[in-house]
Amino acid sequence: MAPYFGMTGGWLTFWVSVACATDMTLFGYDQGVFGGVVVTQDYLDTLNLDGPEHTSLLGTVTAIYDIGCFFGAVAAFSLGEMLGRKKTVLLGTTVMSIGAILQITAYGVPQMIVGRIVAGIGNGLNTATAPVWQAETSKAAWRGKLVVIEMICNIAGFSLSNWVTYGFSFVEGPVSWRMPLVLQFIFIFILFGTVPWLPESPRWLIAHGDIVQAEQIIADLEATTVDDPWVVTESKEIQWAAQFERENGMSWTDLLKGKTGAGNTSTIRRLLLGAGTQAMQQLAGINVTSYYLPTVLTQSVGLGNSLARLLAACNSVSYLLFSLIGIPNVERWGRRKMMMYAAAGQCFCYLMITVLIRYNELPGYSGSKQVASASIAFFFLYYIFFGIGWQGVPWLYPTEINSLSMRTKGAAIGTATNWIFNFMVVEITPTGIQTLGWKFYIIWTVFNASFVPIVYLFYPETADRTLEDIDRLFREDVGVLVFRDKDAVCEKRPAKYVEYEQNEVRRNSSVVGAGAGAEAVKRRLAGLALEKDDEEGVGGGWTRHEEKV
């Protein structure tokens, strides 16, 4: 039988995307399902967590999942490079299955905590690996869209969990919270049914010396042959990057000692940029509401349990629909603008939430009901801004900004950063709402305001670049304050990188000679054609038109 059931090109990329998207859907489902579980009376009674005296323990049982995710992401540092992308995802899915079973069968806090940690370890392995696998098997023109689609699937899983827990809230007994936990096995079975037969990352294979298989996978993903000059060019680019990193890259010991490395690889800086997007995502306050929106709506706004669950479920649908805006625009607007504009919108929303809840909590204020209702609209609007700008980009950016040898480590550090900040936010939220009241929301207003200048000053653009373009940018020693470098911040691929690739394709065409090779050269060069475009062009009015495959 032909590999991949005979699929190549777009269909093969589609199925890799299905596997990665399923992984992220499972992540979203797991993230959202406990928001409904923690307000289910049978769960609180069974685990003896009911009452204000158990608020801190309830937060710990919920948040401990993120500690497991942190250690899973840390484990991906070494396992991801040793096992490869596919095997790491399969290992993570197996570990998640064990954790899910422990949670489903729990009758006490200790078993539930163990189940949460084990499931978190599996999810940490997966979430540190799936975006890298997707990025390394995608074209530059598709990479951003596909990873954003993954994160939209994450929102879809989150939305599904909200509706599932709302539906089961009308059921009495253990099934009201155990069955929502059981349903995550739907996604686990899909992963076990797709990942084993899909291609490994060609970049990982080249880094580990399997050039022949890697070139065949590159050709299959492009629906062409291994003698296509573009395949030869791509393989040589990756081989060169891998060799450069072997000679100039850094060990963990060097990183911990604060060394910056030789050859202008900018290793530490790139690690910090990638991890920074993940830290900012959590400090934007998303998991104040993702894990606890029903709790926020009941305690801060004053709604009843059933209405709070229903609004949380409706909000998740709005979140999902507006996040679709990110798919066509992640390349058009670029990563920088999406993060900056969304952070400004999120800051405004949390500012309004703070003011409105302040008046809602003001003793004797006659309009408390009206301001409480108004605050709900800004919770909805916050999710819209976050879904467009901050849901997908922080997961995409670490896979792009880090070099080949550091890509797994960089994605794992970014994911670990996400989870440790996630734990902090989820751990403090129940106590923060209970003790600080409306003042708790000032924290997230300030954080979101700070993200706009941080991104503007320090973050290079990665949209419409190949991963090797980004390596070249840092080898050129781009300054820390990137806003002053036009090539570093423009949304379109700089003309000098397109010209370099054209020259390499022409040079490598001599390797395969005439005939089919010549036709492949013409096709590839047509895909890289530079056309004058006064409105959108960069580097003297030039813009790149991607080949349609």
C-alpha positions in Angstrom: 0.0 0.0 0.0 1.2 3.5 -0.8 2.3 5.6 2.2 -0.4 7.9 3.7 -3.1 5.9 1.8 -1.8 7.5 -1.4 -2.4 11.1 -0.2 0.0 13.9 -1.0 0.0 17.7 -1.1 -3.0 19.5 0.4 -4.7 16.3 1.5 -1.7 15.1 3.4 -1.3 18.5 5.1 -5.1 18.4 5.8 -4.7 15.1 7.8 -1.7 16.4 9.7 -3.9 19.4 10.6 -6.8 17.1 11.6 -4.5 15.3 14.1 -3.0 18.5 15.5 -6.4 20.2 15.6 -7.9 17.2 17.5 -5.1 17.4 20.0 -5.9 21.1 20.6 -9.6 20.4 20.7 -8.9 17.9 23.5 -6.8 20.6 25.2 -9.7 23.1 25.0 -12.3 20.6 26.2 -10.1 19.6 29.2 -9.6 23.3 30.0 -13.3 24.2 29.9 -14.9 21.1 31.4 -13.8 21.7 34.9 -15.4 25.2 34.9 -18.7 23.4 34.8 -17.6 20.5 37.1 -16.6 22.7 40.0 -20.1 24.2 40.3 -21.8 20.8 40.2 -23.3 19.9 43.6 -22.7 16.2 43.4 -19.0 16.8 42.6 -18.7 19.2 45.6 -20.5 16.7 47.9 -18.6 13.6 46.7 -15.1 15.2 47.2 -16.2 17.2 50.3 -15.4 20.6 48.7 -18.6 22.5 49.4 -18.5 25.7 51.4 -16.4 28.8 51.5 -13.9 27.1 53.9 -12.9 24.9 51.0 -12.4 27.6 48.4 -8.6 27.4 48.5 -8.6 23.6 48.1 -11.1 23.7 45.3 -8.8 26.1 43.5 -5.8 23.8 44.0 -7.6 20.7 42.7 -8.5 22.7 39.6 -5.2 24.4 39.1 -3.0 21.4 39.9 -3.8 20.2 36.3 -1.6 23.1 35.1 1.3 21.9 37.2 1.1 18.5 35.4 1.0 20.4 32.1 4.1 22.3 33.1 6.0 19.1 33.9 4.8 17.6 30.7 6.0 20.5 28.7 9.4 20.4 30.5 9.6 16.6 29.6 9.0 17.5 26.0 12.4 19.3 26.1 14.2 16.0 25.8 11.5 13.6 24.7 10.5 15.7 21.7 13.9 15.7 20.2 14.6 12.0 21.2 11.3 10.4 20.1 10.2 12.8 17.3 7.0 14.7 16.9 4.6 11.8 16.2 5.8 9.5 19.0 5.7 12.3 21.5 2.1 13.1 20.7 1.2 9.4 21.0 3.0 9.2 24.4 1.2 12.3 25.6 -2.2 10.9 24.5 -1.6 7.6 26.3 -0.7 9.5 29.5 -3.8 11.7 29.2 -5.9 8.5 28.9 -4.6 7.2 32.2 -5.2 10.6 33.9 -8.8 10.8 32.5 -9.6 7.4 33.9 -8.3 8.3 37.3 -10.5 11.5 37.3 -13.6 9.7 36.1 -13.4 7.1 38.9 -12.4 9.5 41.7 -14.3 9.5 45.0 -11.8 11.5 47.0 -9.6 14.6 46.6 -6.2 12.6 46.6 -7.2 10.5 43.5 -8.7 13.5 41.8 -5.4 15.4 42.3 -3.3 12.5 41.0 -5.6 12.2 38.0 -5.4 15.9 37.3 -1.6 15.9 37.4 -1.3 12.8 35.2 -3.7 14.1 32.6 -1.8 17.4 32.7 1.5 15.8 32.0 0.1 14.2 28.9 -1.5 17.4 27.8 1.8 19.3 28.4 3.6 16.8 26.1 1.0 17.2 23.4 0.6 21.0 23.5 4.4 21.5 23.4 4.7 19.2 20.4 1.6 19.5 18.1 2.2 23.2 17.1 5.9 22.3 16.2 4.8 19.3 14.1 2.2 21.4 12.3 4.7 24.3 11.7 7.4 22.0 10.4 5.1 20.2 7.9 3.4 23.4 6.5 4.3 25.9 3.8 5.1 29.4 5.0 1.9 30.7 3.4 -0.2 28.1 5.2 1.7 27.8 8.5 0.0 30.7 10.4 -3.5 29.9 9.2 -3.1 26.2 10.1 -1.8 26.9 13.6 -4.6 29.5 14.2 -7.1 26.9 13.0 -5.7 24.5 15.6 -6.3 27.1 18.3 -9.8 27.7 17.0 -10.4 24.0 17.5 -9.1 24.6 21.0 -11.9 27.1 21.4 -14.4 24.7 19.8 -13.4 22.1 22.5 -13.8 24.8 25.1 -17.3 25.7 23.8 -18.3 22.0 23.5 -17.3 21.4 27.2 -19.4 24.4 28.3 -22.5 23.1 26.5 -21.9 19.6 27.7 -21.6 20.6 31.3 -24.7 22.9 31.0 -26.7 20.0 29.5 -25.6 17.6 32.3 -26.4 20.2 34.9 -30.1 19.1 34.5 -29.1 15.6 35.5 -28.9 14.4 39.1 -26.1 12.3 40.6 -22.6 11.4 39.6 -23.3 11.3 35.9 -23.7 15.1 36.0 -20.0 15.5 36.2 -18.4 12.1 35.4 -20.0 11.8 31.9 -18.5 15.2 30.7 -15.1 13.8 31.7 -15.7 10.5 29.9 -16.5 12.3 26.6 -12.9 13.4 26.2 -12.1 9.9 25.0 -13.8 10.8 21.7 -10.8 13.0 20.9 -8.3 10.5 22.3 -9.6 7.8 20.0 -9.3 10.1 16.9 -5.6 10.8 17.8 -4.8 7.1 18.1 -6.5 6.6 14.7 -4.7 9.3 12.8 -1.2 10.1 14.2 0.5 6.6 13.6 0.2 6.8 9.8 1.0 10.5 9.2 4.5 11.8 8.2 7.1 12.7 10.7 8.5 16.3 10.6 11.1 16.5 7.7 13.1 19.0 9.7 13.4 16.6 12.7 14.4 13.8 10.3 17.2 16.0 8.7 18.4 17.1 12.2 18.8 13.4 13.0 20.5 12.4 9.8 17.6 10.8 7.8 17.9 13.0 4.7 16.4 10.5 2.2 13.2 10.1 4.1 13.0 13.8 4.9 13.3 14.7 1.2 10.6 12.2 0.3 8.2 13.7 2.9 9.0 17.2 1.6 8.1 16.1 -1.9 4.9 14.3 -0.7 3.8 17.4 1.2 4.4 19.5 -2.0 2.8 16.8 -4.3 5.9 16.7 -6.4 9.0 14.5 -6.8 12.3 14.4 -4.9 14.2 15.8 -7.9 12.1 19.0 -7.9 14.7 21.8 -7.5 12.6 23.4 -4.8 12.7 20.1 -2.8 16.5 20.1 -3.2 16.7 23.8 -2.2 14.5 23.3 0.9 16.5 20.2 2.0 19.8 22.0 1.6 18.5 25.0 3.5 17.3 22.8 6.4 20.6 20.8 6.3 22.6 24.0 6.4 20.5 25.4 9.3 20.9 22.1 11.2 24.7 22.1 10.7 25.0 25.7 11.6 23.1 25.1 14.8 25.2 22.0 15.7 28.3 24.1 15.4 26.9 27.3 17.0 24.0 26.1 19.1 23.9 25.9 22.9 23.5 23.2 25.4 21.1 23.6 28.4 24.2 24.0 30.6 25.3 27.0 28.5 21.8 28.5 28.6 21.6 28.2 32.4 25.1 29.9 32.6 23.7 32.8 30.6 25.9 32.3 27.6 24.7 33.8 24.3 26.3 31.4 21.9 28.6 31.9 18.8 27.5 32.7 15.3 24.8 35.2 16.2 22.2 32.5 16.8 20.5 34.9 19.4 19.4 31.7 21.3 18.4 33.2 24.6 16.7 36.2 23.1 14.6 34.0 20.8 13.7 31.7 23.7 12.6 34.7 25.7 10.5 36.2 22.9 8.7 32.9 22.4 8.1 32.3 26.1 7.1 35.9 26.5 4.1 35.5 24.2 2.9 32.6 26.3 3.3 34.5 29.5 1.4 37.4 28.2 -1.4 35.2 27.0 -2.0 34.0 30.6 -1.4 37.4 32.2 -4.1 38.8 29.8 -6.6 37.2 32.3 -8.1 34.6 29.9 -8.2 31.8 32.5 -9.8 34.0 35.1 -12.9 33.3 33.0 -12.0 30.2 31.0 -11.9 28.0 34.2 -14.2 30.1 36.3 -16.7 32.1 34.2 -19.8 30.5 35.9 -18.1 31.3 39.3 -17.3 34.9 38.2 -20.9 35.4 37.0 -22.3 34.0 40.3 -20.0 35.7 42.8 -18.9 39.0 41.1 -22.1 39.7 39.0 -24.7 38.0 41.2 -26.4 35.6 38.7 -28.0 32.3 39.5 -26.1 29.0 38.8 -28.2 27.9 35.8 -28.2 31.3 34.1 -24.4 31.6 34.7 -23.8 28.2 33.1 -26.0 29.2 30.1 -24.3 32.5 29.6 -20.9 30.8 29.8 -22.0 28.4 27.1 -23.3 31.2 24.9 -20.2 33.2 25.4 -18.1 30.2 24.2 -20.0 30.2 20.9 -19.4 33.9 20.4 -15.7 33.3 21.3 -15.5 30.6 18.7 -17.3 32.5 15.9 -15.2 35.7 16.3 -11.9 33.7 16.5 -12.5 32.7 12.9 -11.5 36.2 11.9 -8.0 35.3 12.8 -7.7 32.6 10.0 -7.6 34.9 6.9 -5.9 37.7 8.8 -3.0 36.1 10.7 -0.9 36.5 7.6 -2.5 39.7 6.2 -2.3 41.7 9.5 0.8 39.9 10.8 1.5 38.6 14.3 2.5 42.0 15.8 -0.6 43.9 14.9 -2.9 41.1 16.0 -1.3 41.0 19.4 -1.2 44.8 19.8 -4.7 45.6 18.7 -6.2 42.7 20.7 -4.3 43.7 23.9 -5.7 47.3 23.6 -9.2 45.9 23.3 -8.8 43.5 26.2 -7.5 46.4 28.4 -10.6 48.4 27.6 -12.8 45.5 28.4 -11.2 44.8 31.8 -11.3 48.5 32.6 -15.0 48.6 32.0 -15.5 45.3 34.0 -13.6 46.8 36.9 -15.7 50.0 37.0 -19.0 48.2 36.6 -18.4 45.6 39.2 -17.2 48.3 41.5 -20.6 49.9 41.4 -22.3 46.6 41.6 -20.6 45.9 44.9 -21.2 49.5 46.2 -23.6 49.2 49.2 -26.9 50.8 48.6 -26.2 51.7 45.0 -29.6 51.7 43.2 -28.4 50.8 39.8 -26.4 47.7 40.9 -28.5 45.3 38.8 -28.1 47.4 35.7 -24.3 47.7 36.0 -24.0 44.0 36.7 -25.9 43.2 33.5 -23.7 45.7 31.6 -20.5 44.0 32.8 -21.6 40.7 31.2 -21.4 42.4 27.7 -17.7 43.3 28.4 -16.9 39.7 29.4 -18.3 38.7 26.0 -16.4 41.5 24.2 -13.2 40.5 25.9 -13.4 37.0 24.5 -13.9 38.5 21.0 -10.7 40.5 21.2 -8.8 37.6 22.8 -10.1 35.1 20.2 -8.9 37.2 17.3 -5.5 38.2 18.5 -4.2 36.2 21.5 -5.7 32.7 21.2 -3.5 31.4 18.4 -0.5 33.7 18.0 1.2 32.8 21.3 1.2 29.1 20.3 2.4 29.9 16.8 5.2 32.4 17.6 7.5 30.1 19.6 7.5 27.5 16.8 8.5 30.2 14.3 11.0 32.4 16.2 13.3 29.7 17.5 16.0 28.1 15.4 15.8 24.5 14.2 17.9 22.9 16.9 16.1 25.0 19.6 12.6 24.7 18.1 11.4 21.8 20.3 13.1 23.3 23.3 11.7 26.7 22.5 8.2 25.4 22.0 8.5 23.4 25.2 9.8 26.4 27.2 7.0 28.5 25.8 4.4 25.9 26.7 5.9 25.4 30.2 5.8 29.1 30.7 2.1 29.1 29.6 1.2 26.4 32.1 3.1 27.8 35.1 1.5 31.2 34.6 -1.8 29.4 33.9 -1.5 27.7 37.3 -0.8 30.9 39.0 -3.9 32.6 37.6 -6.2 29.6 38.2 -4.9 29.1 41.7 -5.4 32.8 42.8 -8.7 33.5 41.1 -11.2 32.0 43.6 -9.4 33.6 46.5 -8.9 36.8 44.6 -12.6 37.2 43.8 -13.6 36.3 47.4 -11.1 38.7 49.1 -10.4 41.5 46.7 -13.8 41.8 44.9 -13.8 44.4 42.1 -10.1 45.3 42.7 -9.1 41.9 41.5 -9.9 43.0 37.9 -7.5 45.9 38.0 -4.6 43.5 37.8 -5.6 42.3 34.3 -6.4 45.8 33.1 -2.8 46.9 33.8 -1.2 43.8 32.3 -3.1 44.1 29.0 -2.2 47.8 28.8 1.5 46.9 29.1 1.5 44.4 26.3 1.0 47.0 23.5 4.4 48.7 23.9 6.2 45.4 24.7 5.1 43.9 21.4 5.7 47.1 19.4 9.3 47.5 20.7 10.7 44.0 20.9 8.8 41.5 18.7 9.9 40.8 15.1 7.3 39.9 12.5 7.2 36.3 11.4 4.3 36.4 9.0 4.9 35.3 5.4 8.5 34.2 6.2 9.9 30.7 5.9 11.5 29.3 9.1 14.9 29.7 7.4 14.1 33.4 6.7 13.8 34.0 10.4 17.1 32.2 11.1 18.7 34.5 8.5 17.1 37.6 10.2 18.8 36.8 13.5 22.1 35.9 11.8 22.1 39.5 10.4 22.1 40.6 14.1 18.8 42.5 14.1 18.6 45.0 17.0 16.7 44.4 20.2 14.4 47.3 19.5 13.0 45.9 16.3 10.5 48.6 15.5 13.3 50.6 13.8 14.1 47.8 11.3 11.6 47.8 8.4 12.5 44.3 7.3 12.0 43.0 10.8 8.4 44.4 11.3 6.8 44.4 7.8 3.9 42.0 7.3 5.1 40.9 3.8 8.1 38.8 3.1 11.1 41.1 2.5 12.2 41.1 -1.2 15.8 40.1 -0.3 14.6 36.8 1.0 12.5 36.1 -2.1 15.5 37.0 -4.3 17.8 34.7 -2.3 15.4 31.8 -2.7 15.0 32.4 -6.5 18.7 32.3 -6.9 19.0 29.1 -4.9 16.3 27.4 -7.0 18.1 28.4 -10.2 21.4 27.2 -8.9 20.0 23.8 -7.7 18.2 23.3 -11.0 21.6 22.4 -12.4 21.6 19.4 -10.1 18.6 17.8 -11.8 19.2 18.9 -15.4 16.6 19.5 -18.0 13.3 17.9 -18.8 11.0 17.5 -15.8 13.5 19.4 -13.7 13.3 22.5 -16.0 9.5 22.4 -15.8 9.7 22.3 -12.0 12.0 25.3 -12.0 9.6 27.3 -14.1 6.7 26.3 -11.8 8.6 27.2 -8.7 10.0 30.5 -10.0 6.5 31.5 -11.1 5.4 30.9 -7.6 8.1 33.3 -6.3 7.5 35.9 -9.0 7.9 39.5 -7.7 5.3 41.9 -9.0 5.1 45.6 -8.6 2.5 46.5 -6.0 2.5 50.2 -4.9 -0.2 49.6 -2.3 1.0 46.6 -0.4 4.7 46.1 -1.4 7.8 46.3 0.8 11.4 46.6 -0.1 10.8 49.2 -2.8 7.2 48.3 -3.7 7.7 44.5 -4.2 5.4 41.8 -2.9 5.4 38.1 -3.0 2.6 36.0 -4.6 2.6 32.5 -3.2 2.3 29.5 -5.5 -1.2 27.9 -5.4 -0.9 24.2 -4.9 
